[in-house]
Amino acid sequence: MGRPRKISDAELMAACGRAIGRHGPGFTLAHVAAEAGIAVGTVSGRFGSKHGLLLAMMTEAATGVAERMRAAADRHRDPVAAIVAAVVATAEGVADPATTSNHLAQLGIDMSDPALRAGLAGLRSSVRDVLRSLLAAADLPAAPPPPRAARIVAALAHGTQLDWALAPTGKLPDRLRADVRAVLDSWREIPA
Protein backbone atom coordinates (compact mmCIF):
# COMPACT_ATOMS: atom_id res chain seq x y z
CA MET A 1 0.00 0.00 0.00
CA GLY A 2 1.38 3.41 -1.02
CA ARG A 3 1.82 6.35 1.28
CA PRO A 4 -1.13 8.73 1.50
CA ARG A 5 -0.87 11.88 -0.58
CA LYS A 6 0.02 14.97 1.39
CA ILE A 7 -1.23 17.31 -1.31
CA SER A 8 -4.20 16.85 -3.61
CA ASP A 9 -4.20 17.19 -7.38
CA ALA A 10 -6.48 20.21 -6.97
CA GLU A 11 -3.94 21.87 -4.67
CA LEU A 12 -1.17 21.18 -7.18
CA MET A 13 -3.24 22.66 -9.99
CA ALA A 14 -3.94 25.74 -7.87
CA ALA A 15 -0.19 26.04 -7.28
CA CYS A 16 0.31 25.80 -11.03
CA GLY A 17 -2.17 28.62 -11.57
CA ARG A 18 -0.23 30.76 -9.11
CA ALA A 19 3.07 29.84 -10.83
CA ILE A 20 1.62 30.87 -14.20
CA GLY A 21 0.44 34.12 -12.63
CA ARG A 22 3.95 34.85 -11.35
CA HIS A 23 6.09 33.54 -14.22
CA GLY A 24 3.87 33.37 -17.30
CA PRO A 25 4.40 30.61 -19.86
CA GLY A 26 8.03 30.23 -18.76
CA PHE A 27 6.90 28.63 -15.50
CA THR A 28 8.51 25.31 -14.60
CA LEU A 29 7.55 22.33 -12.49
CA ALA A 30 10.06 23.69 -9.96
CA HIS A 31 7.99 26.88 -9.74
CA VAL A 32 4.86 24.80 -9.18
CA ALA A 33 6.60 22.72 -6.51
CA ALA A 34 7.82 25.89 -4.76
CA GLU A 35 4.28 27.33 -4.80
CA ALA A 36 2.97 24.09 -3.30
CA GLY A 37 5.82 23.67 -0.82
CA ILE A 38 6.72 20.19 -2.07
CA ALA A 39 9.46 18.44 -4.03
CA VAL A 40 9.61 18.74 -7.83
CA GLY A 41 9.47 14.93 -8.01
CA THR A 42 6.00 14.99 -6.47
CA VAL A 43 4.69 17.22 -9.25
CA SER A 44 6.40 15.29 -12.05
CA GLY A 45 5.42 11.96 -10.52
CA ARG A 46 1.78 13.01 -10.42
CA PHE A 47 1.48 14.65 -13.86
CA GLY A 48 4.55 13.48 -15.77
CA SER A 49 5.39 16.83 -17.33
CA LYS A 50 4.42 20.47 -17.58
CA HIS A 51 2.21 19.54 -20.55
CA GLY A 52 0.50 16.80 -18.52
CA LEU A 53 -0.13 19.24 -15.70
CA LEU A 54 -1.62 21.80 -18.10
CA LEU A 55 -3.90 19.16 -19.64
CA ALA A 56 -5.11 18.14 -16.18
CA MET A 57 -5.71 21.78 -15.32
CA MET A 58 -7.84 22.30 -18.43
CA THR A 59 -10.06 19.37 -17.55
CA GLU A 60 -10.40 20.45 -13.93
CA ALA A 61 -10.91 24.10 -14.88
CA ALA A 62 -13.90 23.33 -17.09
CA THR A 63 -15.76 21.87 -14.11
CA GLY A 64 -14.39 24.34 -11.59
CA VAL A 65 -15.30 27.48 -13.52
CA ALA A 66 -18.86 26.27 -14.08
CA GLU A 67 -19.24 25.57 -10.35
CA ARG A 68 -17.80 28.98 -9.40
CA MET A 69 -20.06 30.75 -11.90
CA ARG A 70 -23.19 28.96 -10.66
CA ALA A 71 -22.31 29.62 -7.02
CA ALA A 72 -21.77 33.32 -7.74
CA ALA A 73 -25.02 33.52 -9.71
CA ASP A 74 -26.98 31.72 -6.98
CA ARG A 75 -26.21 34.54 -4.54
CA HIS A 76 -28.41 36.93 -6.57
CA ARG A 77 -32.17 37.03 -7.00
CA ASP A 78 -32.04 39.41 -9.97
CA PRO A 79 -31.18 37.37 -13.10
CA VAL A 80 -29.08 40.19 -14.58
CA ALA A 81 -27.07 40.55 -11.37
CA ALA A 82 -26.60 36.77 -11.44
CA ILE A 83 -25.15 36.93 -14.97
CA VAL A 84 -22.78 39.74 -13.99
CA ALA A 85 -21.64 37.83 -10.90
CA ALA A 86 -21.06 34.69 -12.97
CA VAL A 87 -18.88 36.61 -15.43
CA VAL A 88 -16.85 38.18 -12.62
CA ALA A 89 -16.29 34.69 -11.18
CA THR A 90 -14.49 33.68 -14.40
CA ALA A 91 -11.72 36.14 -13.55
CA GLU A 92 -11.09 35.01 -9.97
CA GLY A 93 -7.40 34.83 -9.20
CA VAL A 94 -6.31 37.17 -12.00
CA ALA A 95 -7.17 40.55 -10.53
CA ASP A 96 -3.85 42.34 -10.97
CA PRO A 97 -2.33 43.41 -14.30
CA ALA A 98 0.84 41.31 -14.12
CA THR A 99 -1.01 38.11 -13.20
CA THR A 100 -3.62 38.76 -15.89
CA SER A 101 -0.91 39.39 -18.50
CA ASN A 102 0.94 36.21 -17.52
CA HIS A 103 -2.23 34.13 -17.79
CA LEU A 104 -3.02 35.69 -21.17
CA ALA A 105 0.52 34.89 -22.33
CA GLN A 106 -0.02 31.27 -21.27
CA LEU A 107 -3.27 31.34 -23.22
CA GLY A 108 -1.25 32.07 -26.36
CA ILE A 109 0.86 28.96 -25.71
CA ASP A 110 -2.25 26.89 -25.01
CA MET A 111 -3.77 27.99 -28.33
CA SER A 112 -0.72 26.75 -30.26
CA ASP A 113 -0.91 23.20 -28.86
CA PRO A 114 -3.72 21.02 -30.29
CA ALA A 115 -4.39 19.12 -27.05
CA LEU A 116 -4.35 22.25 -24.90
CA ARG A 117 -6.47 24.11 -27.47
CA ALA A 118 -9.06 21.31 -27.25
CA GLY A 119 -9.01 21.59 -23.45
CA LEU A 120 -9.43 25.34 -23.71
CA ALA A 121 -12.37 24.84 -26.07
CA GLY A 122 -13.98 22.62 -23.41
CA LEU A 123 -13.37 25.28 -20.79
CA ARG A 124 -14.92 27.99 -22.96
CA SER A 125 -17.87 25.71 -23.70
CA SER A 126 -18.49 25.34 -19.95
CA VAL A 127 -18.52 29.12 -19.55
CA ARG A 128 -20.95 29.57 -22.44
CA ASP A 129 -23.21 26.77 -21.14
CA VAL A 130 -23.60 28.47 -17.76
CA LEU A 131 -24.15 31.85 -19.38
CA ARG A 132 -26.70 30.38 -21.79
CA SER A 133 -28.81 29.01 -18.94
CA LEU A 134 -28.58 32.26 -16.99
CA LEU A 135 -29.44 34.35 -20.04
CA ALA A 136 -32.40 32.11 -20.85
CA ALA A 137 -33.80 32.83 -17.38
CA ALA A 138 -33.33 36.61 -17.64
CA ASP A 139 -35.95 39.02 -18.94
CA LEU A 140 -33.93 40.59 -21.76
CA PRO A 141 -36.39 41.24 -24.62
CA ALA A 142 -33.79 42.83 -26.92
CA ALA A 143 -31.20 40.08 -26.46
CA PRO A 144 -30.32 37.67 -29.22
CA PRO A 145 -31.16 34.00 -28.62
CA PRO A 146 -29.42 32.65 -25.48
CA PRO A 147 -26.68 30.68 -27.34
CA ARG A 148 -25.59 33.80 -29.27
CA ALA A 149 -26.02 36.05 -26.22
CA ALA A 150 -23.80 33.69 -24.20
CA ARG A 151 -21.15 33.77 -26.90
CA ILE A 152 -21.26 37.59 -26.98
CA VAL A 153 -21.04 37.96 -23.19
CA ALA A 154 -18.19 35.43 -22.96
CA ALA A 155 -16.28 37.21 -25.73
CA LEU A 156 -16.90 40.55 -24.06
CA ALA A 157 -15.53 39.23 -20.77
CA HIS A 158 -12.36 37.96 -22.44
CA GLY A 159 -11.90 41.16 -24.39
CA THR A 160 -12.38 43.20 -21.24
CA GLN A 161 -9.71 41.17 -19.46
CA LEU A 162 -7.25 41.71 -22.30
CA ASP A 163 -8.03 45.42 -22.56
CA TRP A 164 -7.69 45.86 -18.80
CA ALA A 165 -4.36 44.00 -18.75
CA LEU A 166 -3.04 46.43 -21.39
CA ALA A 167 -4.42 49.54 -19.67
CA PRO A 168 -5.23 48.62 -16.05
CA THR A 169 -7.39 51.48 -14.88
CA GLY A 170 -9.41 50.61 -11.80
CA LYS A 171 -10.04 47.03 -10.74
CA LEU A 172 -10.75 44.21 -13.19
CA PRO A 173 -13.94 43.01 -11.44
CA ASP A 174 -15.33 46.56 -11.58
CA ARG A 175 -14.50 46.83 -15.30
CA LEU A 176 -16.13 43.47 -16.00
CA ARG A 177 -19.25 44.47 -14.09
CA ALA A 178 -19.54 47.79 -15.94
CA ASP A 179 -18.95 46.33 -19.41
CA VAL A 180 -21.25 43.35 -19.00
CA ARG A 181 -23.91 45.45 -17.31
CA ALA A 182 -23.84 47.93 -20.25
CA VAL A 183 -24.64 45.14 -22.72
CA LEU A 184 -27.26 43.50 -20.52
CA ASP A 185 -28.96 46.83 -19.80
CA SER A 186 -29.21 47.51 -23.53
CA TRP A 187 -30.85 44.10 -23.96
CA ARG A 188 -33.47 45.01 -21.34
CA GLU A 189 -34.84 47.75 -23.57
CA ILE A 190 -37.65 46.76 -25.86
CA PRO A 191 -36.70 47.61 -29.44
CA ALA A 192 -38.78 50.34 -31.05
HUCORBEL-V661217 format. One record per backbone hydrogen bond with DSSP energy under -1.0 kcal/mol. NH is the residue of the N-H (numbers start at 1). CO is the residue of the C=O. E is the energy in kcal/mol with one decimal. If there is no record, write none. Layout:
# HUCORBEL-V661217
<<NH;CO;E> <NH;CO;E>>
This chain:
# HUCORBEL-V661217
<<12;8;-2.0> <13;9;-2.6> <14;10;-2.2> <15;11;-2.0> <16;12;-2.0> <17;13;-2.3> <18;14;-2.0> <19;15;-2.4> <20;16;-2.8> <21;17;-2.1> <22;18;-1.8> <23;19;-3.0> <24;20;-2.7> <27;24;-1.8> <32;28;-1.9> <33;29;-2.8> <34;30;-2.4> <35;31;-2.4> <36;32;-2.1> <37;33;-1.4> <38;33;-2.2> <42;39;-1.1> <43;39;-1.1> <44;40;-2.6> <45;41;-2.4> <46;42;-1.5> <47;43;-2.4> <48;44;-2.3> <49;47;-1.1> <53;49;-2.2> <54;50;-2.5> <55;51;-2.4> <56;52;-2.2> <57;53;-2.4> <58;54;-2.2> <59;55;-1.9> <60;56;-2.5> <61;57;-3.2> <62;58;-1.8> <63;59;-1.0> <64;60;-2.9> <65;61;-3.1> <66;62;-1.0> <67;63;-2.1> <68;64;-2.6> <69;65;-2.7> <70;66;-2.4> <71;67;-2.5> <72;68;-2.4> <73;69;-2.5> <74;70;-2.6> <76;73;-2.0> <82;78;-2.2> <83;79;-1.9> <84;80;-2.3> <85;81;-2.5> <86;82;-2.2> <87;83;-2.3> <88;84;-2.4> <89;85;-1.9> <90;87;-1.1> <91;88;-1.5> <92;89;-1.3> <94;91;-1.9> <100;96;-2.6> <101;97;-2.8> <102;98;-2.4> <103;99;-2.3> <104;100;-2.4> <105;101;-2.3> <106;102;-2.0> <107;103;-1.9> <108;104;-1.5> <109;105;-1.3> <110;106;-2.8> <111;107;-2.4> <113;110;-1.0> <117;113;-3.2> <118;114;-2.1> <119;115;-1.9> <120;116;-2.7> <121;117;-2.4> <122;118;-1.9> <123;119;-2.1> <124;120;-2.8> <125;121;-2.1> <126;122;-2.0> <127;123;-1.8> <128;124;-2.5> <129;125;-2.5> <130;126;-2.1> <131;127;-2.4> <132;128;-3.0> <133;129;-2.0> <134;130;-2.2> <135;131;-3.1> <136;132;-2.2> <137;133;-1.1> <140;138;-1.3> <142;187;-2.9> <143;140;-2.0> <149;145;-2.7> <150;146;-2.8> <151;147;-1.7> <152;148;-2.5> <153;149;-2.7> <154;150;-2.5> <155;151;-2.3> <156;152;-2.6> <157;153;-2.4> <158;154;-2.1> <159;155;-2.7> <160;156;-2.8> <161;157;-2.0> <162;158;-2.2> <163;159;-2.9> <164;160;-2.8> <165;161;-2.2> <166;162;-1.7> <167;163;-1.9> <169;167;-2.0> <175;171;-2.1> <176;172;-2.9> <177;173;-2.5> <178;174;-2.4> <179;175;-2.7> <180;176;-2.7> <181;177;-2.5> <182;178;-2.0> <183;179;-1.5> <184;180;-2.7> <185;181;-3.1> <186;182;-1.5> <187;183;-1.5>>
